């Protein structure tokens, strides 16, 4: 089981905080997927 590093937890916290300011669902979806690309490593980022 993989565990997140402190910087990854901080990044997830920032994502959750910024989601509260996005009013459009489509914009929120695009933004979250862009942020998750940074959080998930290249070899594990297969959707």
Secondary structure by P-SEA (a helix, b strand, c coil): cccccaaaaaaaaaaaaaaaacccaaaaaaaaaaaaaaacccccccc
